[in-house]
Amino acid sequence: MFNLRADPEERSNLYHVAQWREKRLELHERHARAYMQSSHVHQHRNLPER
């Protein structure tokens, strides 16, 4: 996970930086929702509502 404005060459991975935890969780949730909405995935998992 990179801040492309501050680090356009992607030299500093922010994935484990505590300051970016909420953004990381948001991105995981967005990815999971998009994956579950794809036509090839069974809708057997429930994601928490925000």
ABEGO torsion letter per residue (X at the ends): XBBAAABAAGABBAAABAAAAAAAAAAAAAAAAAAAABAABBBABBBBBX
